[in-house]
Amino acid sequence: MSKSSEGRGSVLQHVSHNVRQLRNAAAMSQTALAERSGVSRRMLVAIEAGEKNVSLATLDRVAHALEVPFTQLIQAADERDDRRINELAWVGEAGSKAVLLGASPSTREVELWEWRLEPGERYVSEADAEGWSEQIYVAEGCLTLVIEGVEHVLPAGDFFVFASNCQYGYRNDGDVLVRFVRNVVI
């Protein structure tokens, strides 16, 4: 999951290419995009040149002005998969970082859950409504995620995004506690 400094450069290149391409596809000048987004033209020039480590809030304003999801700005065009983005989106000066793992479309609400599964325990769920999805991030231990009978083994630090309109469940097959974060996108 960890990205190197060259990964940081590639995200800046993706943003640069995507902003320029989307702006041109919308037949919008940099000045028009600046006015629509509230981001200065100078900043947009630097973003499109790949020279600026831009804030996430600024990228969100640009995405909104271009009427595209934030995720469409940071991913390589040929690797777009909103379920598994795994892109370094921000780096601090002291080594801090923000990695966007995945995204799901939502129209109503998102629930954030913290789960603990003791060794040998399991949770089985019936299918959720059509259009619902889940985002799982394992913080500790190793989670076995079972979707329609197919097992996905997720060690600490791994994640999985899936449509939850099918039978699924969580299982701790190990001998240590499993802790994971679950977002339910409704």
N, C-alpha and C positions, 0 to 999 in steps of 0.2 A: 504494500500500500504506500509506503514511503516513496516520495519522488525526490530525485536529485536536483541540483541547481539547473541542469540541462532540461529537466521536466518543467521547471519554472519558465525557462525561455520558450519552451514549446507552447505553454499556455498563452504567453504573451503573443506568440505568433498566431495561435488559433483565434484569439480575440481580435488581433489586428486584421487578419484575413476576413473573419466573419462580420465584423462591424462594417468594413469597407464593402464587402459583397452585399450584405443586407441593405445598407444605405443606398448603394447603386441600384439594387433591385427595386427599391421603393422610389427610385428617381428623385432622391433627396440630396441636396447639397450638404456639405459639412455645416454651413451656416444654418440651414433649415433644421438639421438634426440638433444642433446646439440650442436653437430656440425652443424646439419641441421638448428636449430632454432637460434643459436647465443646466447642461454641462457646457463649459466654455469651448469655443471653437479651438482654441490653443490646445486644450486637453484632448479633444477629439483628434486633432492632427497628430499628437504624440501617441495616442492609443492606436490609430491606424498605421503609424510607423513602427509600432511594436517597441517603443522607447519608454513607456511609462508603466510602472507598477501601480495600476489603478485600484481604487478602493472598490469593495464589493457593492457599496451603496451607489457609487457612480455607475458601475456596470448595470446595476438593476434599473437605474433611471434610463440608461441608453437602451436596454432591452425593452422597457415599457414604451419608449418613444418609437422604437422600430416594430412594436407589436409582436414580439417573439418572446418565448420563455428565456429566462436568464441562462439556462443550460445550453441553449443554442449558441451563445456567444463564446463559451469557454471550451467547447469540444472541437476536435478536428472533424471537419465535415465528413470525411470517409469513415469515421469511427463512432458516429452518433448512435448512442443507445442510452436513453434516459434512465433505464432501469439500473445501469451499472456505469456511472460516469467516471468515478475515481480519478478526478483531476484536482491537482493542487491549484487552488484559487487565490491564495494569499500567503505571503511569507513576511514575517516580522524581522526586524533587525537582529534580534537575539535568538533566532531559530524557531520562533513560534510559527504555526502554520494552520491553514484551514483547507481541508480537503472535502470537496463536494463528492459524496459517495454515489448518490442516486437521487432520482426524482420521480414523482408520480403526479399525474394530473388530479386536481381536486376541485370540487364545486361547492362543498359545504363545510367540512371540518376535517381536522387532523387530530388524532389522539396520540399522546406520547406516553408510553408505558415503560416501567423498569421491571424486569422479570428476574426471578431467582428460581432455578430448578436444582433441587438437591439430587445427589447421585441416585439413579434408578427411577426417578420420577418422569412422568410424561403428561402432556396436555394434548387432547385431541379436539379439534373444532369442526363443526359443520361448515359448509360453504357459506361465505358472506354474500351479500347482495352483489349483483352485477355492477361493475365499475369500481368496487372497493379494491384496495391493494394494501400490502404491508411492506415495510422496510425494517429489516432486522440488522442490528449491529451487535456482535458478540464482544463483550468487554473482558470476560474472564471465563476460563474453561473451554469446553468444546461442545457445541450444540449440534444435535442432529435434527434437521428440519425435514419433515416428510410432507411432500406435496403430491397428492393423488398416488400415493404408494411409492414415489421416487424419493430416495434419501439424498440429502445434501448435507455433508459434514462441514461445519463452519467452526474453525478454531478461533481463539481470541484474536481480535483485530480484523476479522473477515466480516463481510456483510452480504445480504441477499435481498433483492427486491422482487416481489411476485404479486400477480393478481390473486386475490384471496376468495374468488367466487368458485372455489372448489374445496374439497376436503383437505385439510392440512393439520399438522401437529408439530409439537416440539418435544424433544426427548433428550434426556441426559444419560448417555450410555457410559459415561466415565465414572471415576471414583472421587471426583472433586466437584464442588459447586460450579454451576454455570450461571453467569450473570449476563443478561443482554438487554438491549434497548429495542423496543418495538414501536414503530409509528404505524398507526392504522389510518390510511387515507380514505376518507368516505366521500 
